[in-house]
Amino acid sequence: MIRFFKVLALCILGFAVAAYAVANRAPVRLVLDPFSPYSDKALVPSVEAPLFVYLFAALFFGIFLGAAAVWMAQGRWRDAARAKTKEVALWKREAETLKAGLHTAPEAVAPAAPRPLRSYL
């Protein structure tokens, strides 16, 4: 049932994106040097594309920039996890070494029980 709702939501989102792209399909000129002294459009560097291309490019650039910022902000947590992983591996190796030494050591004889104290009263 959850899978059905996921597919339904993705279909609705896809139709919305397609409608947005169709509604904004008019060509728009993006001038790369707005302060150019040339009035001739052929001399000014520019790109002409549908408006939705610019809007989606800006959206994807914003998503990428946000993901990079989050990744950089979480760097200290990744470093801490890496250090803890190394520490766990060290303790695990030490525990295994101690276990191996315990199994290879001759059977330890239990110490004799202490003699009970005598009372002279």
C-alpha positions as CSV (number, residue, x, y, z in Angstrom):
1,M,0.0,0.0,0.0
2,I,2.9,2.4,0.8
3,R,4.5,1.6,-2.5
4,F,1.3,2.5,-4.3
5,F,1.2,5.9,-2.6
6,K,4.9,6.5,-3.4
7,V,4.2,5.7,-7.1
8,L,1.1,8.0,-7.0
9,A,3.1,10.8,-5.4
10,L,5.9,10.5,-8.0
11,C,3.4,10.5,-10.9
12,I,1.7,13.6,-9.5
13,L,5.1,15.3,-9.1
14,G,6.1,14.3,-12.6
15,F,2.9,15.7,-14.1
16,A,3.5,19.0,-12.1
17,V,7.1,19.3,-13.4
18,A,5.9,18.6,-17.0
19,A,3.2,21.2,-16.7
20,Y,5.7,23.7,-15.3
21,A,8.1,23.1,-18.2
22,V,5.3,23.4,-20.8
23,A,4.0,26.6,-19.2
24,N,7.6,28.2,-19.2
25,R,8.8,27.0,-22.6
26,A,9.2,30.5,-24.1
27,P,12.7,31.3,-25.1
28,V,14.6,33.7,-22.9
29,R,17.9,35.4,-23.6
30,L,20.4,35.2,-20.8
31,V,23.0,38.0,-21.3
32,L,26.3,37.1,-19.7
33,D,27.7,40.6,-19.8
34,P,24.9,43.1,-18.9
35,F,27.3,46.1,-18.8
36,S,28.6,45.6,-22.3
37,P,28.9,48.9,-24.3
38,Y,27.7,47.1,-27.5
39,S,24.1,47.5,-28.4
40,D,24.4,44.8,-31.1
41,K,23.1,41.5,-29.7
42,A,25.5,39.5,-31.8
43,L,28.6,41.0,-30.1
44,V,27.3,40.5,-26.5
45,P,27.9,37.0,-25.1
46,S,24.5,35.5,-24.4
47,V,22.6,32.2,-24.3
48,E,19.0,31.7,-25.4
49,A,17.0,28.8,-23.9
50,P,13.6,28.1,-22.6
51,L,12.9,29.6,-19.2
52,F,12.3,26.3,-17.5
53,V,15.9,25.3,-18.4
54,Y,17.3,28.2,-16.4
55,L,14.8,27.6,-13.5
56,F,15.7,23.9,-13.2
57,A,19.4,24.7,-13.5
58,A,19.1,27.1,-10.6
59,L,17.1,24.5,-8.6
60,F,19.7,21.8,-9.1
61,F,22.6,24.2,-8.4
62,G,20.8,25.2,-5.1
63,I,20.4,21.5,-4.2
64,F,24.0,20.8,-4.9
65,L,25.2,23.8,-2.9
66,G,23.0,22.9,0.1
67,A,24.2,19.3,0.0
68,A,27.8,20.5,0.0
69,A,27.2,22.8,2.9
70,V,25.6,20.0,4.9
71,W,28.4,17.6,4.1
72,M,31.0,20.1,5.2
73,A,29.1,20.9,8.4
74,Q,29.0,17.2,9.3
75,G,32.7,16.7,8.9
76,R,33.5,16.7,12.6
77,W,30.9,13.9,13.2
78,R,32.5,11.8,10.5
79,D,36.0,12.4,12.0
80,A,34.7,11.4,15.4
81,A,33.1,8.3,14.0
82,R,36.3,7.4,12.2
83,A,38.4,7.8,15.4
84,K,35.9,5.7,17.4
85,T,36.1,3.0,14.8
86,K,39.8,2.9,15.1
87,E,39.6,2.8,18.8
88,V,37.1,-0.1,18.7
89,A,39.4,-2.0,16.4
90,L,42.3,-1.5,18.8
91,W,40.3,-2.7,21.8
92,K,39.0,-5.6,19.9
93,R,42.5,-6.7,18.8
94,E,43.7,-6.4,22.4
95,A,40.8,-8.4,23.7
96,E,41.4,-11.2,21.1
97,T,45.1,-11.2,22.1
98,L,44.2,-11.6,25.7
99,K,41.8,-14.4,25.0
100,A,44.4,-16.2,22.9
101,G,46.9,-15.8,25.7
102,L,44.4,-17.2,28.2
103,H,43.7,-20.3,26.1
104,T,47.3,-21.1,25.4
105,A,48.5,-20.5,29.0
106,P,48.8,-23.6,31.1
107,E,45.9,-24.3,33.4
108,A,46.2,-22.0,36.3
109,V,46.0,-23.7,39.6
110,A,43.5,-22.1,41.9
111,P,45.1,-20.7,45.0
112,A,44.7,-22.6,48.1
113,A,41.9,-21.4,50.4
114,P,43.2,-19.4,53.3
115,R,43.3,-21.1,56.6
116,P,40.5,-20.1,59.0
117,L,41.6,-17.8,61.8
118,R,41.9,-19.5,65.1
119,S,40.4,-17.9,68.1
120,Y,42.3,-18.4,71.4
121,L,39.5,-17.1,73.5
